[in-house]
Amino acid sequence: MNDTKIDLSRMTTETRNQASLELDRMTPLEVVTLMNEEDAKVPLAIKPHLGEIAQAVQWCIESLEQGGRIIYMGAGTSGRLGVVDASECPPTFGVPADMVVGLIAGGPSAFIKAVEGAEDSKELGMNDLKDIGLGKKDTVVGLAASGRTPYVIGGLEYANELGCRTVAISCNEGCAIGKVAKLAIEVVVGPEVLTGSTRLKSGTAQKLVLNMISTASMVGVGKCYKNLMVDVMQSNEKLHVRAQNIVMEVTGVSRDEAKATLEKAGGSVKKAIVMIMANCSREEAEAKLEASKGHVREALK
């Protein structure tokens, strides 16, 4: 794509912030104070779009319940944010690594070092989805602060062809990816303190929206009880202790009993809770959780 054809002046993310015109003359305190004031605007910009974000969450829940996946795709900062959110789901919620997938233009190496021109290829976006076996049960979330990234557009177009539900998250109104996706979430945070540096407010906005989508989706498929991470993966000593603490918090038992029950439950916090609260065996707890599709509250009824 020939960048000279792109009219950046019409994008809010590329306009100059009038409050930072003298940025290079400001003291460190003045710079960080201004940035803090600008950052405070991000949650307010997200608030009008909560209904759209909730719709995206509902689609993601339905995908996961049907054996589908949540797939994030983007370039640069947007792509990295998707990869980060996806990579944090397995340890937090105990899900397989391929349940929430993050794709970045240029491949995994682009997370550290930008791959020249990768974001400008629609075909690359389509091919990356083909490579992971995209299916119609999946929900594809395209991320682009500018809202015009060809890599994302190509991916969303291909996902639409397969019948997937598609979501676009951007920081410009009426943008290209929003027109391609079946659901557009356009969070306009205003000009950046450093003109065009969308890793700032735009990146923060995307991160907050991704936090909402992944967390609320996992809540929806039973990965928490009350506000506790009952499917936490116990990959280190801290997380073993956290698992014990969760069982103790919910059931009121001692640490020794929580630890012993967790061992009987094969390390599953959910099973341990049901075993104690329902006074049942591991096999009975497994049956209750299977019948409730993994929701502890339902299993205890």
C-alpha positions in Angstrom: 0.0 0.0 0.0 1.3 3.4 -0.9 1.4 5.5 2.3 1.2 8.8 0.3 -2.4 8.0 -0.4 -3.3 7.9 3.3 -4.8 11.1 4.7 -3.5 11.1 8.3 -4.8 14.6 8.9 -8.4 13.2 9.1 -7.5 10.8 11.9 -7.9 12.0 15.5 -5.0 9.8 16.5 -2.7 11.8 14.2 -3.8 15.3 15.2 -1.7 17.6 17.5 -2.7 18.0 21.1 -2.9 21.7 21.8 -2.0 21.2 25.5 1.4 19.7 24.5 2.6 22.1 21.7 5.5 23.1 23.9 6.3 19.6 25.1 10.0 19.9 24.3 10.3 22.9 26.7 8.5 21.3 29.6 10.1 20.0 32.8 9.9 16.3 33.6 7.2 17.1 36.2 5.2 19.1 33.7 5.4 16.3 31.1 4.3 13.6 33.5 1.6 15.8 35.0 0.2 16.5 31.5 0.3 12.8 30.6 -1.5 11.9 33.8 -4.2 14.5 33.0 -4.6 13.1 29.5 -4.6 9.5 30.6 -7.5 10.3 33.0 -9.7 10.9 29.9 -9.4 7.3 28.7 -11.9 5.6 30.9 -14.4 8.4 30.2 -14.0 7.8 26.5 -14.6 4.1 26.9 -17.8 4.5 29.0 -20.2 5.3 26.1 -19.1 2.1 24.4 -19.8 -0.4 27.2 -22.8 -1.7 25.4 -20.7 -2.6 22.4 -18.0 -4.1 24.5 -20.7 -6.2 26.3 -21.9 -7.4 22.9 -18.4 -8.5 22.0 -18.1 -10.4 25.3 -21.4 -12.2 24.7 -20.1 -13.3 21.3 -16.9 -14.5 22.8 -18.7 -16.4 25.5 -20.8 -18.1 22.9 -17.7 -19.0 20.9 -16.0 -20.5 23.9 -19.1 -22.5 24.9 -19.2 -24.0 21.3 -15.6 -25.0 21.4 -14.5 -21.9 19.4 -11.8 -19.4 20.2 -11.2 -15.7 20.8 -8.6 -14.5 18.3 -7.0 -11.1 18.5 -5.0 -9.7 15.6 -3.2 -6.4 15.1 0.1 -4.8 14.2 2.6 -2.9 16.3 1.4 -1.8 19.7 -2.1 -3.1 19.0 -0.8 -6.5 18.0 1.4 -6.7 21.1 -1.5 -5.8 23.4 -3.5 -8.7 21.9 -0.7 -11.1 22.3 -0.2 -10.0 26.0 -3.9 -10.4 26.8 -4.0 -13.8 25.1 -0.9 -15.0 26.9 -2.2 -14.1 30.3 -5.4 -16.2 30.0 -3.9 -19.6 30.6 -2.2 -18.9 33.9 -5.1 -16.7 35.1 -8.0 -18.9 34.1 -6.4 -22.3 33.5 -7.5 -22.5 29.9 -5.5 -24.1 27.0 -3.0 -21.9 25.3 -5.0 -22.0 22.0 -8.3 -20.9 23.5 -7.4 -17.2 23.3 -5.0 -16.5 20.4 -3.0 -13.3 19.7 -1.7 -12.7 16.2 0.7 -9.9 15.4 1.7 -8.8 11.9 5.1 -10.2 11.1 4.8 -13.2 13.5 6.1 -13.7 17.0 9.4 -12.0 16.4 7.5 -8.8 15.7 6.6 -8.6 19.3 10.2 -7.5 20.1 11.2 -5.9 16.8 8.9 -4.4 14.2 8.8 -6.3 10.8 9.0 -3.8 8.0 5.8 -3.6 5.9 4.0 -6.6 7.5 1.0 -4.5 8.6 0.5 -3.3 5.0 -0.5 -6.8 3.7 -4.1 -7.8 3.7 -3.0 -11.2 2.4 -0.8 -11.8 5.4 -3.7 -11.2 7.7 -5.8 -13.7 5.9 -3.0 -16.3 5.7 -2.2 -16.0 9.5 -5.9 -16.9 10.2 -5.7 -19.8 7.7 -2.5 -21.0 9.4 -4.3 -21.4 12.7 -7.3 -23.1 11.1 -9.9 -20.4 11.6 -13.4 -21.7 11.9 -16.9 -20.2 12.0 -17.2 -20.8 15.7 -14.3 -18.4 16.4 -14.7 -14.7 17.2 -12.1 -12.5 15.6 -11.2 -9.2 17.2 -9.2 -6.8 15.0 -7.1 -4.2 16.8 -5.8 -1.0 15.2 -5.6 2.4 16.8 -5.7 4.1 13.4 -8.5 1.8 12.3 -6.9 1.4 8.8 -4.3 -1.4 9.1 -4.5 -3.6 6.0 -3.3 -6.7 7.9 -6.3 -6.4 10.2 -8.7 -5.6 7.3 -7.6 -8.7 5.4 -8.1 -10.8 8.4 -11.6 -9.5 9.2 -12.7 -9.8 5.6 -11.6 -13.5 5.6 -13.3 -14.1 8.9 -16.5 -12.6 7.6 -16.4 -15.0 4.6 -16.2 -17.9 6.9 -19.2 -16.7 8.9 -17.2 -15.8 12.1 -18.3 -13.0 14.4 -15.9 -10.1 13.9 -15.1 -7.1 16.2 -13.0 -4.1 15.5 -11.4 -2.0 18.2 -10.0 1.4 17.1 -9.5 4.9 18.3 -10.9 6.8 15.3 -14.6 7.2 14.3 -15.9 5.8 11.1 -12.7 3.9 10.4 -12.0 1.2 7.8 -11.8 -1.8 10.2 -15.0 -0.7 11.9 -16.8 -0.8 8.5 -15.5 -4.3 7.8 -16.3 -5.8 11.2 -19.8 -6.8 12.3 -19.3 -4.9 15.5 -17.2 -1.7 15.8 -15.9 -0.4 19.1 -14.4 3.1 18.4 -13.0 4.7 21.5 -11.9 8.2 20.6 -9.4 9.3 23.2 -8.3 12.5 21.4 -4.8 13.6 20.2 -1.8 12.1 21.9 0.6 14.1 24.1 3.3 13.0 21.6 1.7 13.4 18.2 0.8 10.1 16.6 2.3 8.0 19.4 -0.7 5.7 19.8 1.1 3.5 22.4 0.0 6.2 24.8 -3.8 6.9 25.3 -4.8 4.8 22.4 -2.8 1.9 23.7 -4.2 2.3 27.2 -7.8 2.4 25.8 -7.2 -0.9 23.8 -5.6 -2.5 26.9 -8.6 -1.6 29.1 -11.1 -2.9 26.5 -9.1 -6.2 26.1 -9.1 -6.5 29.9 -12.9 -6.3 29.8 -13.4 -8.7 27.0 -11.1 -11.5 28.2 -12.1 -11.2 31.9 -15.8 -10.9 31.3 -15.7 -13.7 28.8 -14.0 -16.0 31.3 -16.4 -15.1 34.0 -19.2 -16.0 31.6 -17.9 -19.5 31.0 -17.4 -20.2 34.7 -13.8 -19.4 35.3 -14.5 -17.6 38.6 -16.6 -18.2 41.7 -17.8 -14.9 43.3 -14.7 -12.8 42.5 -12.1 -15.5 42.9 -9.9 -17.2 40.3 -11.0 -20.8 40.8 -9.3 -22.1 37.7 -5.9 -20.5 38.5 -3.0 -22.5 37.1 -0.6 -23.5 39.9 2.7 -23.1 38.2 4.8 -21.8 41.1 4.8 -21.7 44.9 3.0 -18.4 45.0 0.1 -19.8 43.0 0.0 -23.0 45.1 -0.5 -20.8 48.1 -3.1 -18.7 46.3 -5.1 -21.8 45.4 -5.0 -22.8 49.1 -6.1 -19.3 50.1 -9.0 -19.4 47.7 -10.3 -22.8 49.1 -9.9 -21.4 52.6 -11.7 -18.2 51.8 -14.7 -20.0 50.2 -15.0 -22.9 52.6 -13.6 -21.6 55.9 -11.4 -24.7 56.3 -7.8 -24.6 57.7 -4.8 -24.5 55.4 -3.9 -28.1 56.1 -7.4 -29.2 55.1 -7.4 -27.0 52.0 -4.0 -28.4 51.0 -5.1 -32.0 51.6 -8.3 -31.6 49.6 -6.5 -29.9 46.8 -4.2 -32.9 46.6 -7.3 -35.2 46.5 -8.8 -33.0 43.8 -5.7 -33.3 41.6 -4.9 -29.6 42.2 -8.3 -28.4 41.0 -9.5 -25.5 43.1 -13.0 -25.9 41.7 -13.2 -29.6 42.6 -11.8 -28.9 46.1 -14.4 -26.3 46.8 -17.3 -28.5 45.7 -15.9 -31.5 47.6 -15.8 -29.5 50.8 -19.0 -27.5 50.4 -21.1 -30.4 49.1 -19.3 -32.9 51.3 -18.7 -35.3 48.4 -16.0 -37.3 46.7 -13.9 -36.1 43.8 -15.9 -38.1 41.4 -19.2 -36.6 42.6 -17.6 -33.1 42.4 -16.5 -33.8 38.9 -20.0 -34.9 37.9 -21.6 -31.8 39.5 -19.2 -29.5 37.7 -19.7 -31.2 34.4 -23.5 -30.8 34.8 -23.1 -27.1 35.6 -20.6 -26.6 32.7 -17.9 -25.6 35.1 -19.9 -23.0 37.1 -19.2 -23.6 40.8 -22.2 -21.6 42.0 -24.5 -23.9 39.9 -22.6 -27.0 41.0 -23.3 -26.2 44.6 -27.0 -25.7 44.2 
